[in-house]
Structures are given as structure tokens and as C-alpha cells.
Amino acid sequence: MAAGLRVESISTAYDRADVLQDVSIEVQPHSITCLLGSNGSGKTTLIRSILGLTPPRSGRVWFEERDLTGVATHKVIAAGIACIPEGRKVFPKLTVEENLRVGGYQEASEDIVQARLAEAYALFPQLKERRTQLAGTMSGGEQAMVSIGRGLMSAPKLLLVDEPSLGLSPIYVKQNFDIIQRVRERGVTVFLVEQNARQTLAIADYGYVLAKGQVVATGTPAELGRARDVHEAYFG
């Protein structure tokens, strides 16, 4: 079945303060759908709501026509959703390979784990060379590779990617966006959450703009790129 994500009119609050207000998005199968927004717009809260880490107080989250609203996070992951978190969040005292294995923890077959490791190393040859190195001793760009590789170890149908350009040099930003395109070419659906509008719109099929917890614009990259209200919402 196709891996489509649908968020319907969700509102999410911390304590009594609404962060998201009546947010609806749709991620088509095998696409790269982006969510643009400045700091504090609610982007990461939306990811937390999808993953069940901060359940919405109203609205629904659907994946492959299954209602995931209120479902425990480990069951959301088991349904075929993986997340590359903001700031990479590697385990610094584990080796590269140990970090990757954490991503495949739900897979009981060692043969399958080995096959997925081989795929990760094919995607990131540098990681194969450094598979015994502690992840905490690597550069930010190399840690980003570990984080993406770890997310792919569960063979997800949908990959949530939160701020992949954060704190990286331009060369690593370009490399990460190239990798995201290659992931989509492998049939994985991607929901890309970013502030870097130019890079994101260059690879996305469709996008949303979030401002102060509300969707203020939707459209193709071309439509979003020329919309005056998008620029006002995004940069204002």
C-alpha cells in the first residue's frame, strides 16, 4: 500500500499554550513534501505530534489510512515511519556502526540488519571507513550522515527529516539534500521540515509554509517561490 501521510486539523499545546492551531497537511506517496517556517513557527512540534511524542489535543494523524492519533511512538515507528531529528542527536559514546544498529533495533534477523548496513555504507562510503569510530568524535557533517543512515536502518516507508541543514557547512548541506533526493528515488516518501527555503524548494514536489502555528500557504515550489504572502510570512 502506498505510504501517504495525512494530518487533519490538528491543534497541539504545551500546558495550555497552543503551538499548532488547526494544521492540515498531506504528504503524497513517493514524494518530497516540505514544510517551511522560521524558528518558533511550530515545525518540530508538528513532527512530535506525528510521532506521538506530543499528542495533539484535537485533530487526527493518518498514515496509509491507519489512524495513528494517540498511538505510542514505538508503534508509530513500527508502522513504517522514521525520523531524522533536528541537531542529528547521535549517540556520542557509541561507534558509527553501533549507532546505525540502533536504527534497526526492531529487526530480529541479523541477515537483514547486515544487508541494511551494507546499503547505508553504500550510501555513505565514509561511514564504512569509520565504522569503529565513536560518533561523538566526528564532524557535524559526518554525524549528519550517521543520523540519516540510522533513520534508514528501519527500512521506513516515510522519513521525517527535521532541519537537515542546521549548523552544517554549505558543502554538507548540499550533500544532505542530494542524499534526500536519492532516498526518494529508492521509493521512500519524505517529509522535509526546514528553514532553508532555497535549497528545500529546489528538491521538493509540494510544500507548506507554517507561521505562528498555522499553515499560511501551500503549493508547488514554483508557486511558493513567487508568492508575496509567503515571503511576508516566512521572513516577517
Long-range contacts (C-beta under 8 A, 24 or more apart in sequence): 1-64, 1-65, 2-29, 2-30, 2-64, 3-29, 3-30, 3-63, 3-64, 3-80, 3-157, 3-158, 3-188, 3-189, 4-28, 4-29, 4-63, 4-64, 4-65, 4-189, 5-50, 5-61, 5-62, 5-63, 5-81, 5-158, 5-189, 5-191, 6-61, 6-62, 6-63, 7-46, 7-49, 7-50, 7-59, 7-60, 7-61, 7-62, 8-59, 8-60, 8-61, 8-62, 9-58, 9-59, 9-60, 10-46, 10-49, 10-56, 10-58, 10-59, 10-60, 10-61, 11-56, 11-57, 11-58, 11-59, 12-42, 12-45, 12-46, 12-48, 12-49, 12-54, 12-55, 12-56, 12-57, 13-57, 14-45, 14-54, 18-213, 19-45, 19-213, 20-45, 20-46, 20-49, 20-56, 20-213, 20-214, 21-213, 21-214, 22-59, 22-214, 23-59, 23-210, 23-213, 23-214, 23-215, 24-59, 24-215, 25-208, 25-215, 27-158, 27-189, 27-191, 28-189, 28-205, 28-206, 29-189, 30-184, 30-187, 30-188, 30-189, 31-184, 31-189, 31-190, 31-205, 31-206, 32-180, 32-181, 32-184, 32-190, 32-192, 32-203, 32-204, 32-205, 33-189, 33-190, 33-191, 33-192, 33-204, 33-205, 33-206, 33-207, 33-208, 34-191, 34-192, 34-193, 34-194, 34-200, 34-201, 34-204, 34-206, 34-207, 34-208, 35-191, 35-192, 35-193, 35-194, 35-207, 35-208, 35-209, 35-210, 36-194, 36-195, 36-197, 36-200, 36-201, 36-207, 36-208, 36-209, 36-210, 36-224, 36-234, 37-193, 37-195, 37-209, 37-210, 37-211, 37-234, 38-195, 38-211, 38-234, 38-235, 39-195, 41-210, 41-211, 41-212, 41-213, 42-210, 42-212, 42-213, 43-162, 43-163, 43-193, 43-210, 44-86, 44-162, 44-163, 44-193, 45-213, 46-193, 46-210, 47-83, 47-160, 47-162, 47-193, 50-76, 50-81, 50-160, 51-76, 51-77, 51-81, 51-83, 51-160, 52-76, 63-158, 64-157, 77-106, 77-154, 78-106, 80-156, 80-157, 80-158, 81-156, 81-157, 81-158, 81-159, 81-160, 82-151, 82-152, 82-154, 82-156, 82-158, 82-159, 82-160, 83-151, 83-159, 83-160, 83-161, 83-162, 84-147, 84-148, 84-151, 84-159, 84-160, 84-161, 84-162, 84-164, 85-147, 85-162, 86-162, 86-163, 86-166, 87-163, 87-166, 87-167, 88-140, 88-143, 88-144, 88-146, 88-147, 89-147, 90-135, 90-136, 90-138, 90-143, 90-146, 90-147, 90-150, 91-135, 91-136, 92-134, 92-135, 92-136, 92-137, 93-134, 93-136, 94-134, 94-135, 95-131, 95-132, 95-133, 95-134, 95-135, 96-127, 96-130, 96-131, 96-132, 96-133, 96-135, 96-138, 96-146, 97-131, 97-132, 99-135, 99-146, 99-149, 99-150, 100-127, 100-146, 100-149, 100-150, 100-153, 101-153, 102-150, 102-153, 103-149, 103-150, 103-151, 103-152, 103-153, 103-154, 104-153, 104-154, 106-154, 107-153, 107-154, 107-155, 113-153, 116-152, 116-153, 116-155, 117-153, 119-152, 120-149, 120-152, 120-153, 123-148, 123-149, 123-152, 123-179, 123-182, 124-148, 124-149, 140-167, 140-168, 140-169, 140-172, 141-168, 141-169, 141-171, 141-172, 141-175, 144-168, 144-172, 144-176, 145-179, 148-176, 148-179, 148-183, 152-183, 152-188, 156-188, 157-188, 157-189, 158-188, 158-189, 158-190, 158-191, 159-183, 159-188, 159-189, 159-190, 159-191, 160-191, 160-193, 161-190, 161-191, 161-192, 161-193, 162-193, 163-193, 163-194, 163-195, 164-192, 164-194, 165-194, 165-195, 165-196, 165-199, 166-195, 173-199, 174-199, 177-202, 177-203, 197-234, 201-225, 209-233, 209-234, 211-236
